[in-house]
Amino acid sequence: MGSRAGVRWATAALGVTGLLCAVLGAVMIVLVPSLIEQQVLKNVRIDPSSLSFNMWKEIPIPFYLSVYFFHVVNPEEILKGEKPQVQERGPYVYREFRHKSNITFYDNDTVSFLEYRRFQFQPAKSHGLESDYIVMPNILVLTAAMMMEDKPLSQKLLLTLMFSTLGERAFMNRTVEEIMWGYDDPLLSIINNYLPNMFPFNGKFGLFSELNNSHSGLFTVFTGVKDFSRIHLVNRWNGLSKVSFWHSDQCNMINGTSGEMWAPFMTPKSSLEFYSPDACRSMKLVYKEAGVFEGIPTYRFVAPPTLFANGSVYPPNEGFCPCLESGIQNVSTCRFGAPLFLSHPHFYNADPVLAEAVIGLHPSDQEHSLFLDIHPVTGIPMNCSVKLQLSLYIKAIKGIGQTGSIKPVVLPLLWFGQSGTMEGQTLRTFYTQLVLLPAVLHYAQYVLLALGCALLLLIPVVCQIRSQGPEDSTSQSSLVAQPDQLPSPCTPLLMDSGSRQPASHKA
């Protein structure tokens, strides 16, 4: 009897355990996705209590700025009307440090901040030194010449005389450091004295001088604490809800985020939109493919072919015109009137005539396309490489001798890539809390459900095995009930003691 009672208790325990596992697994299947979603929403919003706040405030990802210059090989021949020939020099790599300050929260679910940037040259990662000399177009001279194109001849001759007196030429030979961070130019001093609003430079002139130890404007973005649907979206930039650089409301709109984080729970139908102060416009990247970065699932977003297309190829871009060939964007309206153009490096994804007009350009999808790898569940970038090229439109201006017989051409000045990759302790923490733990919970719920069902299905099997135990010998049949008369340990005893009849004895 003791063994039968033990079997009953073991069977009961098996049933209870199986039922609990099955119920717990089913409950987890229902609740875990919503719990994970709540945790993600809690930790990606801009709030001091969120997991990602410190990452948003002081970006731990090491960013690098890699600059490639187009050294002009034949400046004298260009002045005679020949095709320009360039040679790519670099990269000259700078570590980029970013941090936010003046962080202010508002009652309308927004926060404003200034993000400061500082650059530090990295000789070990560079192919050259900042003391290297580069021959490139003299932007100040050629810009001033273009601005005088429709002026009276007398004014042009006066400008030519001033250039000659100051020793200014159409091409210059400057060091990398001077081109990047600024150099003294007597022409700039004169322009600032007589035309104080023409250039925003009060001191040295450099292509990146405005970026070092400075910020990219006052951003005001939605925190997502009260209204998650607008998380990270830009509300205003420098107090503006739209800019005034372009010729259509659509092109002037400030759309998307500030370019650091996006809304979570992305799908292949999602897009990445952000406002770039450096490009003076909003940009949109599109989904390309799914991938994996250091064990973390990612979505790769790339620039569509229409990003810098002109208005004739892509009508919504008509507001960025006046345009030249497709694939380059005129940014003169936000760059002190200089005939500067933005594009992909080596005129990748642009009209082929642009690259054919300059010897030494070789557009390549692998080398010159830009991408961002985003963790789709959180909207946080894992790996990014943004590559852009700055070019100058040059041509001969009648009456200004320094421009010679230059044939109209969009001449590349440099291209740069901004790259950043999550690594180290930040990557490990991110992987553990936002990838590994949700994955464990995801699989645990199905394991528990399967285990519970298996245990429940095992009960009748055990009962069947116990009910079909070995038969007793015939010599004990009068003392022990036959197996088919024994109650199963898996069922209750249906006969109580009062129903049993005592055995009869002969007198």
N, C-alpha and C positions, 0 to 999 in steps of 0.2 A: 504493500500500500504506500510505503514511503516513496518508492521510486515513481509511482504514478502521480503522487502529489508534486514531486519535484518536476516532473514533465509538465504538469499543468501550470506550475508557476513559471517555468522557463518559456512555455508557449505564450503565457500571458505577457511576460516581459518582452518577448519578441514582438508581439502584436502592438504593445504600447510604444516601443521604440520605433517600430516601422511607421506607425501612425503619426508620431511626433515628427519624424524626419520628413515624411511626405507633406504634412501640413506646413512645417517650417519652410520647406523648399517651395511650396506653392505660394506661401505668403511672400517669400523673398522675390519670386518671379514678378509678383504684382507690385511690391513696394520698392525693391532695390533701384530700378530705373529712375523712379521719381526722387528717391533719396540722393542718388548720384547727381541728378540734375539740380537738385536744391543745393548740394555742396558746390557744384561748379558755379552756379549763379552767385552763391555767397562769396566764393573765393576769387572771381575774376572782376567783380565790380570795383570801382574806385572808392575804396573805403579803408580807413586805417586798420580795421579789424580783418580785412581780407588777406588771404595767403599771398596774392600777387601784388599787394600795395607797395611793398618795399622794392619789388622788381620793377614796378612802374615808376616809382619815384627816383630810384638810383639804378639805372639799367646795369645789371651785372654782366651782361654779355659783352665780350670785347669786340668793339667795332674797329674796322680798319678802312682807311681811305687810300686807295691805290690810284695814282695819277700817271697817265701816259701822255707824253708830249709829242706833237708832230713837228719834228725839226725840219725846217725848210732847207732843202739841199741847194736849190738854184734861185735865190732871190733876185739876182741881176737879170737872169733870163726871164723871170716872171714880169719884171718891169718892161721888158721888150716885147711882151705879148705871148711868150711861150707857156706851155702847160706846166703847172706847178708839180714839183716832185718833193715828196716828204718821206721822212724816215722816223718810224716810231721809236721813242726813247722811254725807258722805264721798265718796270714800275718804280715810282718813288712813293714809298708806303709810309703812312702816318697812322699812329694809334689815335683813335677818336674817343674822347671821354665825354660822357653826357650826364647831366644831373639837372633835376627840376628844382626851382626855387619859387618863392612868392606863391606857394600853393594856398588857394583860398576857396573854401566851400561856400556855396550859396543855397538859399532855401528852394530854388527852382530846380533842384536835382542836378546842378552843374558845379564844376570846379574849374578854376582858371590857374594857369601856371606859365612860367617862363622856363624854357629848356636851354641851358647853356651848353656850348660845345667848345672843346679845347683839343688841339691837335699837337702831337709829339712825333717828330721824325724817327723812323725805325731803320737805321742803316743796315742792320742784319737781314731785314726782309726786302730791302730795296736793291734795285739793279742800277746803282749810280749814287752820287752824292748831291746834296743841295747846291754844291758849288759848281756843278756841271753847267756849261753854257748851252743855251738853246736859241737857235735863230727862228723867229716867228714874226708874224705881222705886228706892226706897231698899232695897237688898237686905238690909242688916242688920236694919232695922226689920221688914220684911215676913217675913223668915225667922224672926226671934224670935217674931213674932205667930203664925205657923203652928205653931211648936213648942209654943206655949202653948194651942193649940186645945182640948186635952182636960184642961187643968189646972183647978183650982178657980177660981171667979169672983174670989175675993179676990186670987189671984196675978195674974190678968189686970188687975184694977184697979190693983194695985201697979205692974205693968209700964206701964200707961197713964200713971200719975203720973210714973214715971221718964222716959218719953218726953217728956212735957210739960215737965219740969224741964230736960231736956237740949236742948229745942228740936227734937226729932226729929219728922219727918213721913214720910208714906208715899211721897212723891216728893221728889226732891232735884234741885238745879240745880248741876252740877259741870262743871269743864272736862274736855276730852278727856284731858289729861295726868293729872288726878286719877283719873278713872275707870280709865284704863289702868294706871298705875303706883303708885297709892295716895294716900290722903289720911288725915289724922288725924281720928279720930272718937271722942268721949268715950264713946259707947256701947260701942265695942270694948274700951276700957280697962277699963270696969266688968265686961264679960262675961269678959275674960281674968282678972280678979281673983277673981271668984266662980265662974266655970265655966271653969277653965283648959284643959280638953280639948275645948271646944266648937268653937273655931276654931283653925286652924293659924297664924294671923297674930299675931305678937308686936308688930308695929309698925303700919305703915299698911295700910289695906285697899284693894286694887285688883284688878280682874279679871285682869290680866296681870302683877301684881307678882311672882308666884312664878316666872315664866318668864324674866325679864330677868336676865342675868348669873348664870344657874343652869343646872343640868342636868336631864335628864328621867329620871333614875334609872340604876342600874348595869345595863347590858345585858351578857349573856354569850351569844355566838352562835357557831355552828359555822363554822370557817374553810374547810372543803372541801378541805384539803390531804390528809388521810388518807381521808376518806369524802366524795366529792363529792355524794352524794345528799342530804346535809343542809346544803349550803352556804348560808350567811347565815341559816339558821333560828335562832330564839331558843331558847336552852337554858334560861336563867333571866333573870328581871328582879328586881333587888333581892334576889337569892338565892331567889326563889320560882319554882316551876314552874307555879303557877297562882295567881290572885288570889282574894280572898274577898269581893268587893263584891256579888256577885250570888247568885241563889237556885237555881242549877243548876250541875252540874259542867261542862256544855258551855259555858255562858256565862262561866264562870270560867277556861276554858282560855286559855293564852298560845300562840297559833298564829302561824305565818308568820314573817316577818322583822322587823327593826326599822324597816322602811319606807323604806330607802334603796336597796337593791339586791335583786334576786331571782335565782333560778337561771336559767342560760342555756338556750337551745334551746327556747323557748316555742312552743306551737301555739295555734290558736284555741280549743282545749279547756282551755288553762291558765287559772288564776285568780291574782289577786294577793291574798295574805293577809298581814296585818301586825298587830302589836300597837301600839296607840296609848296611851301613858301619859296623855295629855290627856283621852281619852275613857274611860279605865280599862277597855278591852276590846279584843278582836281584831276586825278588820274584814276583809271579803272583797270585792274588786272583780271584775267579770266582763268577759270579752272583748266588745267591741262591733264594731270594724272595723279593717281594716288601713289604713295611711296612710304618708305620707312627710314627714319633718321635715328640712329643709335637705339633701336628697339621701339621707337615711338612712331605710331602711324601719323602720316602727314598728307596734306593735299598740296600739290604744287600749282601756283598761280603764275602766269606769265603775261607779258604785254601783248594785246591783240595787234594785228597788222595795222589796224586803223588808229592806233594811239597818236601818231604824228602825221597821219594822212592829211592831205590838203582838202579844201572844201569841194573840189570837183570829184574827188574819189570818195569822200565820206562827208556828205552835206552837213551833219551836225558840227563839223569842225570849221565851217565857214566863218564863224565868229572869231577864229584865231588869225584869220588873214588880215592884211595882204600876204599871200603865199607865193612860194616859188614851186619847185618840184615837190611831189608828194614824198612824205617821209621825214621832213624837217619842219620844225615849228618856229615861226618868227617870234622872238621874245624881246624885240626892240622896245615895245611899249612898257615893259617893266624893267628894262635895263638901260636907263638914261638915254634912250633913243639910238643906242649903238645897233648896227645891223647884225645882231647876234642870232644864231639859230641853234635850237636844241634838237637832238636826234639820238638814235642808237649809235654806238661806236662804228666807225668805218662806213657809215650810212647803211648799216644793216637794216633790212626791211624797208628801204627807201627806193625811189626811182633809180635804176641802175646808172643813169647818166651822171648822177652826182659822184659816184665812186669812179666812173670812167674819166671824169674831168680832172682827176688828181692822180698822179703816178705814185704808187706805194700803198694804196688802200686795198684791203682784202677782207670784205665782210664775211663773217662766219657765225652760224647759229650757235655753235658750241662756245665760242670765245666772246661773243658780243651780245647775246640775249640776256635779259634780266629775268629773275625769278624770285619768288618767296615761297618757302616751305612752311606751312601752317599746321599746327595741331588742331584738327577740325573740332574736337570736343570743347576746347577752351578758347580757340581763336588767338593763341599765342604763337609768334614766329619761332621756329626752331633753327632755321638756316635761311639766310637771305643774301642776295647779290644784286644790287641795283646799279646798272651801268648806263651812263649818259655821256653824250659828246657835245662839246661847245664849238661852234664854227663861226667864222666871220665872213660876211659877204663883201667882197672887194671888187673894185673895177676902176678904170681910169676916169678921172673927173677933169673935164676940159677946163684949163685955166689954172689947175693946181699941178705944178711940175713934178712934185714928189710922187704922184701916182703913175707917172710914165705912160706906158701903153698897156696897162694891165687889162687882160680880158676878163669879163664878168665871170666870177667863180665863187662858189661857197667853199672856203678853205678851212679845213679842220685846224683848230688850235690845240685841243687836248681832249682826252676822254678820261673819265674817272669811274671807279667802281667802289661802292660802299658795301662792305660785307660784314656779316656778324653771324656767329654760330654759338648756340647755347652749349656750354661745356662745364666740366668740373662739378663742384658740389651742387650748384644750381640745377644742373642737368639731372644729377642723381636724385635730388629732392623732388623735382618735377616728375621724374619717372616713377618713383615710389608712391607718391601721394595721388597723382592724377592719372597714372597708367596702370601700375602694378596692382594697387589696392582695388580699383574698380574691376579689373580683370579677375582677381581672386573672388570677389563677391559675385561676379557674373557667372563664373563656372561653379562656385560653391552651391548656388541655388539649384542648379540642375543635378549636381552630384547628390545633394540631400534628397531631392525628389525621387531620383532613380533608386537610391539606397532604401528609402522608405517603401517604395513600391516593391522592391525585391524582397524586403523582410516580410511584408504582408503576404506576398505570394508564396513565401516559404512556409507559412503556418500550416495550410492544408497538407502540404507535402510531408511535414513532420508528423502531423496527426495520422496520415495514411500509413506512414512507416510504423508508427507505434501500434496502430490497430491491427497490423498484420505481423505480430511477433511470432516466434516459434511455438508450435503446439506442445502441450505437456504430455507426458507418458500416460498410457491407459491405466496404469496401476494407481495413479493419483486422481483419476477422473471422478471418484466418488467423494473425494475431499475438497477438490478445487473445481470451481466452475469452468466450463469449457470457454475457450477464448471468445466465442461469439456471444457468450453470456456476460462477459465482463463489460462494464461500462467504459466507454472511451475516456481517456484522461482529458480529451478536448471537449467533452460534453458533460452536462450536469448529471448527477445521479437521479434517475427518475423514480426509483423505488426507495421508500423510506423504511425504517426498521419495523414499523407497525404492519406493513403489508406482507412481511415475510412470514411463512407458515413453518412452525417447528417440525422437525423430522419425527415420524411415528416410530414407536418402539414396541416390539412384541412383549407381551406379558411373560 
